[in-house]
């Protein structure tokens, strides 16, 4: 299973970005998917997780600003990020948890920098 992230970059405060994670496995074999972030000097932490469209989790710091999607047709897991603030600056990693194996798979990470 391979995961490849895209969509990171430099954005001004208040701006938006959409991160996309291309998954080589069929999304029907994925139990859960989502995104973690890791800021410099900090541990990796959960940003958003999705099991179904009605079963999602978000970090308190991003509730109301970020949304996670499982795009079955595109075979991607996307993270829509709005109203970005400098504290959102981090490397963002997508992950999936395989339905049968229970194993976790990770992408290589994509940098998001929020700055003027």
MARKE-37584 format. One record per residue (C-alpha): residue in one letter; residue number from 1; z, x, y negated. Coordinates in steps of 0.5 Angstrom, whole numbers, plus 500, padded with zeros to 3 digits. Each point is the difference from the previous one (the first is absolute). Layout:
N
<rec><rest>A</rest><nr>NUM</nr><pz>Z</pz><px>X</px><py>Y</py></rec>
...
This chain:
116
<rec><rest>X</rest><nr>1</nr><pz>500</pz><px>500</px><py>500</py></rec>
<rec><rest>X</rest><nr>2</nr><pz>498</pz><px>503</px><py>493</py></rec>
<rec><rest>X</rest><nr>3</nr><pz>502</pz><px>497</px><py>493</py></rec>
<rec><rest>X</rest><nr>4</nr><pz>497</pz><px>503</px><py>494</py></rec>
<rec><rest>X</rest><nr>5</nr><pz>502</pz><px>498</px><py>493</py></rec>
<rec><rest>X</rest><nr>6</nr><pz>496</pz><px>499</px><py>494</py></rec>
<rec><rest>X</rest><nr>7</nr><pz>501</pz><px>498</px><py>493</py></rec>
<rec><rest>X</rest><nr>8</nr><pz>505</pz><px>504</px><py>497</py></rec>
<rec><rest>X</rest><nr>9</nr><pz>500</pz><px>503</px><py>493</py></rec>
<rec><rest>X</rest><nr>10</nr><pz>502</pz><px>501</px><py>493</py></rec>
<rec><rest>X</rest><nr>11</nr><pz>502</pz><px>493</px><py>496</py></rec>
<rec><rest>X</rest><nr>12</nr><pz>503</pz><px>499</px><py>494</py></rec>
<rec><rest>X</rest><nr>13</nr><pz>507</pz><px>496</px><py>500</py></rec>
<rec><rest>X</rest><nr>14</nr><pz>498</pz><px>492</px><py>500</py></rec>
<rec><rest>X</rest><nr>15</nr><pz>494</pz><px>502</px><py>504</py></rec>
<rec><rest>X</rest><nr>16</nr><pz>498</pz><px>498</px><py>507</py></rec>
<rec><rest>X</rest><nr>17</nr><pz>497</pz><px>503</px><py>506</py></rec>
<rec><rest>X</rest><nr>18</nr><pz>498</pz><px>498</px><py>507</py></rec>
<rec><rest>X</rest><nr>19</nr><pz>502</pz><px>504</px><py>506</py></rec>
<rec><rest>X</rest><nr>20</nr><pz>496</pz><px>499</px><py>506</py></rec>
<rec><rest>X</rest><nr>21</nr><pz>501</pz><px>503</px><py>507</py></rec>
<rec><rest>X</rest><nr>22</nr><pz>495</pz><px>500</px><py>505</py></rec>
<rec><rest>X</rest><nr>23</nr><pz>502</pz><px>499</px><py>508</py></rec>
<rec><rest>X</rest><nr>24</nr><pz>496</pz><px>502</px><py>506</py></rec>
<rec><rest>X</rest><nr>25</nr><pz>504</pz><px>495</px><py>504</py></rec>
<rec><rest>X</rest><nr>26</nr><pz>499</pz><px>493</px><py>500</py></rec>
<rec><rest>X</rest><nr>27</nr><pz>505</pz><px>496</px><py>496</py></rec>
<rec><rest>X</rest><nr>28</nr><pz>501</pz><px>495</px><py>506</py></rec>
<rec><rest>X</rest><nr>29</nr><pz>504</pz><px>506</px><py>503</py></rec>
<rec><rest>X</rest><nr>30</nr><pz>504</pz><px>502</px><py>494</py></rec>
<rec><rest>X</rest><nr>31</nr><pz>507</pz><px>497</px><py>500</py></rec>
<rec><rest>X</rest><nr>32</nr><pz>502</pz><px>502</px><py>493</py></rec>
<rec><rest>X</rest><nr>33</nr><pz>497</pz><px>504</px><py>494</py></rec>
<rec><rest>X</rest><nr>34</nr><pz>501</pz><px>502</px><py>493</py></rec>
<rec><rest>X</rest><nr>35</nr><pz>502</pz><px>505</px><py>496</py></rec>
<rec><rest>X</rest><nr>36</nr><pz>505</pz><px>506</px><py>498</py></rec>
<rec><rest>X</rest><nr>37</nr><pz>501</pz><px>504</px><py>494</py></rec>
<rec><rest>X</rest><nr>38</nr><pz>502</pz><px>507</px><py>499</py></rec>
<rec><rest>X</rest><nr>39</nr><pz>502</pz><px>502</px><py>493</py></rec>
<rec><rest>X</rest><nr>40</nr><pz>501</pz><px>508</px><py>499</py></rec>
<rec><rest>X</rest><nr>41</nr><pz>507</pz><px>502</px><py>502</py></rec>
<rec><rest>X</rest><nr>42</nr><pz>501</pz><px>493</px><py>503</py></rec>
<rec><rest>X</rest><nr>43</nr><pz>500</pz><px>497</px><py>507</py></rec>
<rec><rest>X</rest><nr>44</nr><pz>495</pz><px>496</px><py>503</py></rec>
<rec><rest>X</rest><nr>45</nr><pz>501</pz><px>493</px><py>499</py></rec>
<rec><rest>X</rest><nr>46</nr><pz>497</pz><px>493</px><py>502</py></rec>
<rec><rest>X</rest><nr>47</nr><pz>496</pz><px>497</px><py>494</py></rec>
<rec><rest>X</rest><nr>48</nr><pz>497</pz><px>494</px><py>504</py></rec>
<rec><rest>X</rest><nr>49</nr><pz>499</pz><px>497</px><py>507</py></rec>
<rec><rest>X</rest><nr>50</nr><pz>496</pz><px>495</px><py>503</py></rec>
<rec><rest>X</rest><nr>51</nr><pz>500</pz><px>496</px><py>507</py></rec>
<rec><rest>X</rest><nr>52</nr><pz>497</pz><px>494</px><py>498</py></rec>
<rec><rest>X</rest><nr>53</nr><pz>497</pz><px>497</px><py>493</py></rec>
<rec><rest>X</rest><nr>54</nr><pz>507</pz><px>496</px><py>500</py></rec>
<rec><rest>X</rest><nr>55</nr><pz>504</pz><px>506</px><py>503</py></rec>
<rec><rest>X</rest><nr>56</nr><pz>501</pz><px>505</px><py>495</py></rec>
<rec><rest>X</rest><nr>57</nr><pz>505</pz><px>505</px><py>497</py></rec>
<rec><rest>X</rest><nr>58</nr><pz>500</pz><px>504</px><py>493</py></rec>
<rec><rest>X</rest><nr>59</nr><pz>505</pz><px>505</px><py>497</py></rec>
<rec><rest>X</rest><nr>60</nr><pz>504</pz><px>496</px><py>494</py></rec>
<rec><rest>X</rest><nr>61</nr><pz>497</pz><px>505</px><py>495</py></rec>
<rec><rest>X</rest><nr>62</nr><pz>493</pz><px>497</px><py>502</py></rec>
<rec><rest>X</rest><nr>63</nr><pz>501</pz><px>493</px><py>501</py></rec>
<rec><rest>X</rest><nr>64</nr><pz>495</pz><px>496</px><py>495</py></rec>
<rec><rest>X</rest><nr>65</nr><pz>496</pz><px>506</px><py>499</py></rec>
<rec><rest>X</rest><nr>66</nr><pz>497</pz><px>502</px><py>507</py></rec>
<rec><rest>X</rest><nr>67</nr><pz>497</pz><px>496</px><py>505</py></rec>
<rec><rest>X</rest><nr>68</nr><pz>498</pz><px>503</px><py>507</py></rec>
<rec><rest>X</rest><nr>69</nr><pz>494</pz><px>497</px><py>504</py></rec>
<rec><rest>X</rest><nr>70</nr><pz>497</pz><px>500</px><py>507</py></rec>
<rec><rest>X</rest><nr>71</nr><pz>493</pz><px>500</px><py>499</py></rec>
<rec><rest>X</rest><nr>72</nr><pz>497</pz><px>498</px><py>507</py></rec>
<rec><rest>X</rest><nr>73</nr><pz>493</pz><px>500</px><py>499</py></rec>
<rec><rest>X</rest><nr>74</nr><pz>500</pz><px>507</px><py>496</py></rec>
<rec><rest>X</rest><nr>75</nr><pz>505</pz><px>503</px><py>505</py></rec>
<rec><rest>X</rest><nr>76</nr><pz>505</pz><px>502</px><py>494</py></rec>
<rec><rest>X</rest><nr>77</nr><pz>507</pz><px>499</px><py>498</py></rec>
<rec><rest>X</rest><nr>78</nr><pz>500</pz><px>500</px><py>492</py></rec>
<rec><rest>X</rest><nr>79</nr><pz>505</pz><px>501</px><py>495</py></rec>
<rec><rest>X</rest><nr>80</nr><pz>499</pz><px>496</px><py>493</py></rec>
<rec><rest>X</rest><nr>81</nr><pz>504</pz><px>504</px><py>495</py></rec>
<rec><rest>X</rest><nr>82</nr><pz>501</pz><px>496</px><py>493</py></rec>
<rec><rest>X</rest><nr>83</nr><pz>504</pz><px>502</px><py>494</py></rec>
<rec><rest>X</rest><nr>84</nr><pz>501</pz><px>507</px><py>502</py></rec>
<rec><rest>X</rest><nr>85</nr><pz>505</pz><px>504</px><py>497</py></rec>
<rec><rest>X</rest><nr>86</nr><pz>501</pz><px>507</px><py>500</py></rec>
<rec><rest>X</rest><nr>87</nr><pz>506</pz><px>500</px><py>506</py></rec>
<rec><rest>X</rest><nr>88</nr><pz>494</pz><px>497</px><py>504</py></rec>
<rec><rest>X</rest><nr>89</nr><pz>497</pz><px>507</px><py>500</py></rec>
<rec><rest>X</rest><nr>90</nr><pz>500</pz><px>503</px><py>507</py></rec>
<rec><rest>X</rest><nr>91</nr><pz>496</pz><px>502</px><py>506</py></rec>
<rec><rest>X</rest><nr>92</nr><pz>499</pz><px>493</px><py>504</py></rec>
<rec><rest>X</rest><nr>93</nr><pz>499</pz><px>500</px><py>508</py></rec>
<rec><rest>X</rest><nr>94</nr><pz>498</pz><px>494</px><py>504</py></rec>
<rec><rest>X</rest><nr>95</nr><pz>502</pz><px>499</px><py>507</py></rec>
<rec><rest>X</rest><nr>96</nr><pz>499</pz><px>495</px><py>506</py></rec>
<rec><rest>X</rest><nr>97</nr><pz>505</pz><px>499</px><py>505</py></rec>
<rec><rest>X</rest><nr>98</nr><pz>496</pz><px>498</px><py>507</py></rec>
<rec><rest>X</rest><nr>99</nr><pz>501</pz><px>494</px><py>503</py></rec>
<rec><rest>X</rest><nr>100</nr><pz>500</pz><px>502</px><py>507</py></rec>
<rec><rest>X</rest><nr>101</nr><pz>502</pz><px>507</px><py>500</py></rec>
<rec><rest>X</rest><nr>102</nr><pz>505</pz><px>499</px><py>494</py></rec>
<rec><rest>X</rest><nr>103</nr><pz>498</pz><px>507</px><py>497</py></rec>
<rec><rest>X</rest><nr>104</nr><pz>499</pz><px>501</px><py>493</py></rec>
<rec><rest>X</rest><nr>105</nr><pz>494</pz><px>503</px><py>497</py></rec>
<rec><rest>X</rest><nr>106</nr><pz>499</pz><px>503</px><py>493</py></rec>
<rec><rest>X</rest><nr>107</nr><pz>495</pz><px>502</px><py>495</py></rec>
<rec><rest>X</rest><nr>108</nr><pz>500</pz><px>507</px><py>496</py></rec>
<rec><rest>X</rest><nr>109</nr><pz>502</pz><px>497</px><py>494</py></rec>
<rec><rest>X</rest><nr>110</nr><pz>497</pz><px>498</px><py>493</py></rec>
<rec><rest>X</rest><nr>111</nr><pz>503</pz><px>503</px><py>493</py></rec>
<rec><rest>X</rest><nr>112</nr><pz>501</pz><px>494</px><py>495</py></rec>
<rec><rest>X</rest><nr>113</nr><pz>502</pz><px>503</px><py>493</py></rec>
<rec><rest>X</rest><nr>114</nr><pz>502</pz><px>495</px><py>495</py></rec>
<rec><rest>X</rest><nr>115</nr><pz>500</pz><px>504</px><py>493</py></rec>
<rec><rest>X</rest><nr>116</nr><pz>497</pz><px>499</px><py>493</py></rec>
